[in-house]
Amino acid sequence: MMRVGFLTSGGDCQALNATMRGIAKALYTMYDTEVEIIGFEDGFRGLIYGDYRKMQKSDFSGILTRGGTLLGTSRTPFKYIDEPDENGLNKVEAMKNTYKKLRLNCLCVLGGNGSLKTANRLSQEGLNVIGLPKTIDNDLWGTDVTFGFQSAVDIATAAIDNIHTTAASHGRVFIVEIMGHKVGFLTLNAGIAGGADVILIPEIPYDTKKVIEAIRERNKSGKAFSILAVAEGAITKEDAKLGKKELKKKKEKGKVYPSISYELADQIGEALGTEVRVTVPGHTQRGGVPNAYDRVLSTRLGAEAAMCIKRGEFGVMMARTKQKITAVPLADIAGKLKTVDPKSDIIKQAKAVGICFGD
């Protein structure tokens, strides 16, 4: 009997269910009744405390288009993984014990950066682990794209699209704040697809004066409105030079804003004497059904994971590189963050069509 564990960890996103379906259907095809799938509830928490359920074939029917995760998810920060819980329980040992108690042949971890660091830790502890790259941020090292990313791009783009009509009607400046604290792939792609005039991402610290000047130039050319796609983690050139403690002190002394977008809105409004509105799509970017691209990607990733299990190839993450689905060592990608290269072709091409990045 082949016994395989599934868990979904960290923030949810589209295609988690589709990916589990891909693994399961491939396993059932290869092993038929000689496979048993164990689903752990709420991420690593379920593995730690033994909260699980034996899954049936029927559990994987009709979930290709379902958003969220049928197993539930939670965040179990890697930096606390070696700290005992409130009752003194050793989390790593508890996870190993649950794995061995259930006589698992493999554990499939669907997660992002932090989750795959924990997956790599378990692999180093001797467990058979396979990672699946989940995140709307597309910031996982070793893969060209993660599942959930393209679906989130579609939602963020739709938000920008819908702002265009009201921005044009009222002649206003609109800021659409897109998810992404550390990397700007989502904001960059949605901004280009949505026709944003200004795109601000964490990897390219911006000069507020240059942003204001770009809007002023649009006004002079007869364009009464401007749309800015701003990542949550966008930062000014001045603030980028400060250390974490210095930046915290600066923010404590100044006016408290909900986010960088609201601060920028005040600065633009004051400089240009115009109305500036902020729209925050927020967690809608994580929700809803996966798009066609993510359904295909997740099915391919899941199927290849099942084939790795059959080959006995563990300690790897499934990745899409150069249109192929490959297995990359968890040890090579764990803890590494993929960021937007300010000198990349996509940035050069965006600038060529007149998009301002504030640099």
C-alpha positions as CSV (number, residue, x, y, z in Angstrom):
1,M,0.0,0.0,0.0
2,M,1.3,3.4,-1.0
3,R,0.5,6.0,1.7
4,V,0.9,9.7,0.8
5,G,0.2,12.7,3.0
6,F,-1.1,16.1,1.7
7,L,-1.0,19.5,3.4
8,T,-1.5,23.1,2.3
9,S,0.4,25.7,4.3
10,G,0.7,29.4,4.5
11,G,-1.6,31.9,2.7
12,D,-4.3,30.4,0.5
13,C,-4.5,31.0,-3.2
14,Q,-6.2,29.7,-6.3
15,A,-5.4,26.1,-7.6
16,L,-4.4,24.5,-4.2
17,N,-7.3,22.1,-4.7
18,A,-6.5,21.7,-8.4
19,T,-2.9,20.7,-7.5
20,M,-4.0,18.2,-4.9
21,R,-6.4,16.8,-7.5
22,G,-3.5,16.4,-10.0
23,I,-1.4,14.5,-7.5
24,A,-4.3,12.3,-6.4
25,K,-5.7,11.4,-9.9
26,A,-2.2,10.5,-11.1
27,L,-1.6,8.3,-8.0
28,Y,-5.0,6.6,-8.4
29,T,-4.2,6.0,-12.0
30,M,-0.9,4.4,-11.2
31,Y,-1.8,2.5,-8.0
32,D,-5.6,2.1,-8.2
33,T,-6.7,0.8,-4.9
34,E,-3.2,0.3,-3.6
35,V,-2.9,4.0,-2.6
36,E,-4.1,5.8,0.5
37,I,-4.1,9.6,0.8
38,I,-4.0,11.3,4.2
39,G,-5.0,14.9,4.3
40,F,-3.7,17.0,7.2
41,E,-5.9,19.7,8.5
42,D,-4.8,23.3,8.6
43,G,-1.2,22.9,7.3
44,F,1.7,21.9,9.4
45,R,-0.5,22.2,12.5
46,G,-2.3,19.1,11.4
47,L,0.9,17.2,11.0
48,I,2.2,18.4,14.4
49,Y,-1.0,17.5,16.4
50,G,-2.1,14.5,14.3
51,D,-5.2,16.2,12.9
52,Y,-5.9,14.3,9.7
53,R,-8.4,12.4,7.7
54,K,-8.2,9.6,5.2
55,M,-9.3,10.9,1.9
56,Q,-11.5,9.2,-0.7
57,K,-11.5,9.3,-4.5
58,S,-14.7,11.3,-4.3
59,D,-12.9,14.1,-2.4
60,F,-11.0,14.9,-5.5
61,S,-14.0,15.2,-7.8
62,G,-15.3,18.6,-8.8
63,I,-12.5,20.6,-7.2
64,L,-10.5,21.6,-10.3
65,T,-12.3,24.9,-10.3
66,R,-12.7,25.4,-6.6
67,G,-10.7,28.1,-4.9
68,G,-9.2,27.9,-1.4
69,T,-8.2,24.6,0.0
70,L,-10.4,21.7,1.1
71,L,-7.9,20.8,3.9
72,G,-7.7,24.3,5.4
73,T,-4.4,26.1,5.9
74,S,-2.5,28.1,8.6
75,R,0.8,29.8,9.0
76,T,3.5,28.0,11.0
77,P,6.5,30.3,10.8
78,F,9.8,28.5,10.0
79,K,11.7,30.8,12.4
80,Y,9.6,29.3,15.3
81,I,9.7,25.7,14.1
82,D,12.4,24.7,16.7
83,E,10.6,26.5,19.5
84,P,8.4,24.2,21.7
85,D,4.7,25.0,21.7
86,E,2.9,26.3,24.8
87,N,2.9,22.8,26.3
88,G,6.6,22.2,25.6
89,L,6.0,20.0,22.5
90,N,8.9,19.7,20.1
91,K,7.2,20.5,16.8
92,V,9.8,18.9,14.5
93,E,9.8,15.6,16.5
94,A,6.0,15.7,16.6
95,M,5.8,16.0,12.8
96,K,8.3,13.1,12.4
97,N,6.3,11.0,14.8
98,T,3.0,11.6,13.0
99,Y,4.6,10.7,9.7
100,K,6.0,7.5,11.0
101,K,2.9,6.5,12.9
102,L,0.9,6.8,9.7
103,R,3.6,4.8,7.8
104,L,3.7,7.4,5.1
105,N,5.8,6.9,2.0
106,C,5.8,10.5,1.1
107,L,4.5,13.9,2.3
108,C,3.4,16.5,-0.3
109,V,3.7,20.1,0.9
110,L,1.8,22.7,-1.0
111,G,3.3,26.1,0.1
112,G,5.4,29.1,-0.4
113,N,8.8,30.2,0.8
114,G,8.3,29.6,4.6
115,S,6.4,26.4,4.0
116,L,9.1,24.9,1.7
117,K,11.8,25.8,4.2
118,T,10.0,23.6,6.7
119,A,9.5,21.0,4.0
120,N,13.3,21.0,3.4
121,R,13.9,20.7,7.2
122,L,11.7,17.6,7.3
123,S,13.5,16.2,4.3
124,Q,16.8,16.8,6.1
125,E,15.4,14.9,9.1
126,G,14.9,11.9,6.9
127,L,11.3,12.1,5.7
128,N,10.3,11.7,2.1
129,V,9.0,15.1,1.1
130,I,7.9,16.7,-2.2
131,G,7.1,20.4,-2.5
132,L,4.6,22.1,-4.8
133,P,5.2,25.8,-5.5
134,K,2.2,27.9,-4.3
135,T,2.1,31.7,-4.0
136,I,0.4,34.6,-5.8
137,D,3.7,36.5,-5.4
138,N,5.7,34.2,-7.8
139,D,8.7,34.7,-5.6
140,L,9.9,31.1,-5.3
141,W,13.4,30.4,-6.4
142,G,13.9,27.6,-8.9
143,T,10.6,27.9,-10.8
144,D,9.6,30.3,-13.6
145,V,6.1,30.5,-12.2
146,T,4.1,29.4,-9.2
147,F,0.4,28.2,-9.3
148,G,-1.9,30.9,-8.1
149,F,0.1,33.7,-9.6
150,Q,-1.6,34.1,-13.0
151,S,-5.1,33.9,-11.4
152,A,-4.1,36.7,-9.0
153,V,-2.7,38.7,-12.0
154,D,-6.1,38.4,-13.6
155,I,-8.0,39.7,-10.5
156,A,-5.6,42.6,-10.0
157,T,-5.8,43.5,-13.6
158,A,-9.6,43.4,-13.5
159,A,-9.4,45.9,-10.6
160,I,-7.3,48.3,-12.6
161,D,-9.6,47.8,-15.6
162,N,-12.6,48.7,-13.6
163,I,-10.9,51.8,-12.2
164,H,-10.2,53.2,-15.7
165,T,-13.8,54.2,-16.4
166,T,-14.4,56.1,-13.1
167,A,-10.9,57.7,-13.3
168,A,-11.6,58.9,-16.8
169,S,-15.1,60.1,-15.9
170,H,-14.0,62.2,-12.9
171,G,-10.5,63.2,-14.1
172,R,-8.9,61.8,-11.0
173,V,-5.7,60.1,-10.0
174,F,-6.3,56.6,-8.7
175,I,-3.9,54.4,-6.8
176,V,-4.6,50.6,-7.0
177,E,-2.7,48.9,-4.2
178,I,-1.6,45.4,-5.2
179,M,-0.4,42.6,-2.9
180,G,3.4,42.1,-2.6
181,H,5.4,43.1,0.4
182,K,8.8,42.0,-0.8
183,V,8.5,41.4,-4.5
184,G,6.7,43.1,-7.3
185,F,5.9,40.4,-9.9
186,L,2.1,40.7,-9.3
187,T,2.0,44.5,-9.4
188,L,4.3,44.6,-12.4
189,N,2.3,42.2,-14.5
190,A,-1.1,43.5,-13.5
191,G,0.1,47.1,-14.0
192,I,1.2,46.4,-17.5
193,A,-1.9,44.4,-18.4
194,G,-4.2,47.0,-16.9
195,G,-2.5,49.9,-18.6
196,A,-1.2,51.7,-15.5
197,D,0.7,54.9,-16.0
198,V,2.9,54.4,-13.0
199,I,4.1,51.1,-11.5
200,L,5.8,51.1,-8.1
201,I,7.4,47.9,-6.8
202,P,9.7,47.0,-3.9
203,E,12.7,46.3,-6.1
204,I,12.8,49.8,-7.6
205,P,12.8,52.4,-4.9
206,Y,10.9,55.5,-6.2
207,D,11.4,59.3,-6.1
208,T,8.1,60.9,-5.1
209,K,9.0,64.0,-7.2
210,K,9.4,61.9,-10.3
211,V,6.0,60.2,-9.8
212,I,4.4,63.6,-9.4
213,E,6.2,64.9,-12.4
214,A,5.0,62.0,-14.5
215,I,1.4,62.8,-13.5
216,R,1.9,66.5,-14.2
217,E,3.2,65.7,-17.7
218,R,0.1,63.6,-18.4
219,N,-2.1,66.5,-17.4
220,K,-0.1,68.8,-19.7
221,S,-0.7,66.5,-22.6
222,G,-4.4,66.6,-22.1
223,K,-4.8,63.4,-20.1
224,A,-7.0,64.3,-17.1
225,F,-6.5,61.1,-15.2
226,S,-3.7,58.8,-14.1
227,I,-3.6,55.3,-12.7
228,L,-0.9,54.0,-10.4
229,A,-0.3,50.4,-9.6
230,V,1.5,50.3,-6.3
231,A,2.8,47.2,-4.5
232,E,2.2,47.0,-0.7
233,G,6.0,46.9,-0.2
234,A,6.8,49.9,-2.5
235,I,9.4,52.1,-0.9
236,T,10.9,55.6,-1.5
237,K,14.5,56.0,-2.3
238,E,15.0,57.8,1.0
239,D,13.4,55.1,3.1
240,A,15.3,52.4,1.2
241,K,18.5,53.8,2.5
242,L,17.4,53.4,6.2
243,G,17.8,50.4,8.4
244,K,14.8,48.7,9.8
245,K,15.1,50.4,13.2
246,E,15.6,53.8,11.6
247,L,12.6,53.3,9.3
248,K,10.4,52.3,12.3
249,K,11.4,55.4,14.2
250,K,10.7,57.6,11.2
251,K,7.2,56.1,10.8
252,E,6.5,56.5,14.5
253,K,7.3,60.2,14.4
254,G,5.3,61.0,11.3
255,K,1.6,60.7,10.4
256,V,0.3,57.2,10.6
257,Y,-1.0,55.9,7.2
258,P,-2.8,52.6,6.6
259,S,-0.2,51.8,3.9
260,I,2.3,53.5,1.5
261,S,-0.5,54.1,-1.0
262,Y,-2.3,56.5,1.3
263,E,0.8,58.4,2.1
264,L,1.6,58.7,-1.6
265,A,-2.0,59.9,-2.3
266,D,-1.6,62.7,0.2
267,Q,1.7,63.8,-1.3
268,I,0.3,63.8,-4.9
269,G,-2.9,65.6,-3.8
270,E,-1.0,68.3,-2.0
271,A,1.5,68.8,-4.9
272,L,-1.0,68.9,-7.7
273,G,-4.1,70.1,-6.0
274,T,-6.1,67.2,-7.3
275,E,-8.3,64.4,-5.9
276,V,-6.5,61.1,-5.4
277,R,-8.4,57.9,-4.6
278,V,-6.9,54.7,-3.2
279,T,-8.4,51.3,-4.1
280,V,-7.2,48.1,-2.3
281,P,-8.4,44.8,-3.9
282,G,-6.8,43.1,-0.9
283,H,-7.6,39.4,-0.4
284,T,-9.8,39.2,-3.4
285,Q,-6.5,38.6,-5.2
286,R,-6.2,35.3,-3.4
287,G,-9.8,34.2,-3.9
288,G,-12.1,32.9,-6.5
289,V,-11.6,30.1,-9.1
290,P,-8.2,29.4,-10.7
291,N,-7.9,30.6,-14.2
292,A,-7.3,28.2,-17.1
293,Y,-3.5,28.7,-17.0
294,D,-3.3,27.7,-13.3
295,R,-5.6,24.7,-13.9
296,V,-3.2,23.4,-16.5
297,L,-0.1,24.3,-14.5
298,S,-1.3,22.7,-11.3
299,T,-2.5,19.6,-13.0
300,R,1.0,19.2,-14.6
301,L,2.8,19.9,-11.3
302,G,0.6,17.4,-9.5
303,A,1.0,14.7,-12.1
304,E,4.8,15.1,-12.1
305,A,4.8,14.9,-8.3
306,A,3.0,11.6,-8.4
307,M,5.5,10.3,-10.9
308,C,8.4,11.4,-8.6
309,I,6.7,9.4,-5.8
310,K,6.6,6.3,-8.0
311,R,10.3,6.8,-9.0
312,G,11.3,7.3,-5.3
313,E,12.6,10.8,-6.1
314,F,12.2,12.9,-2.9
315,G,13.5,16.0,-1.3
316,V,12.5,18.0,-4.4
317,M,10.1,20.8,-5.4
318,M,8.1,20.6,-8.6
319,A,9.0,23.5,-10.9
320,R,8.1,24.8,-14.3
321,T,11.3,25.9,-16.1
322,K,11.4,26.7,-19.8
323,Q,8.0,25.2,-20.4
324,K,9.0,21.9,-18.8
325,I,7.9,20.5,-15.4
326,T,11.1,19.5,-13.5
327,A,12.2,18.5,-10.0
328,V,14.6,20.8,-8.3
329,P,16.2,20.0,-4.9
330,L,14.5,21.6,-1.9
331,A,17.9,22.2,-0.4
332,D,18.8,24.4,-3.4
333,I,15.7,26.6,-3.3
334,A,14.7,26.8,0.4
335,G,15.1,30.2,1.9
336,K,15.9,31.9,-1.4
337,L,13.7,34.7,-2.6
338,K,13.1,35.4,-6.3
339,T,12.7,39.1,-7.1
340,V,12.1,41.3,-10.1
341,D,15.4,42.3,-11.8
342,P,15.3,46.1,-12.3
343,K,17.4,45.6,-15.4
344,S,15.2,42.8,-16.9
345,D,13.7,42.9,-20.3
346,I,10.1,43.3,-19.0
347,I,11.1,46.5,-17.1
348,K,12.9,47.9,-20.1
349,Q,9.9,47.2,-22.3
350,A,7.5,48.7,-19.8
351,K,9.6,51.9,-19.7
352,A,9.7,51.9,-23.5
353,V,5.9,52.3,-23.7
354,G,6.0,55.2,-21.2
355,I,5.3,53.6,-17.9
356,C,7.0,55.4,-15.0
357,F,8.7,53.5,-12.2
358,G,9.6,56.5,-10.2
359,D,13.4,55.9,-10.5
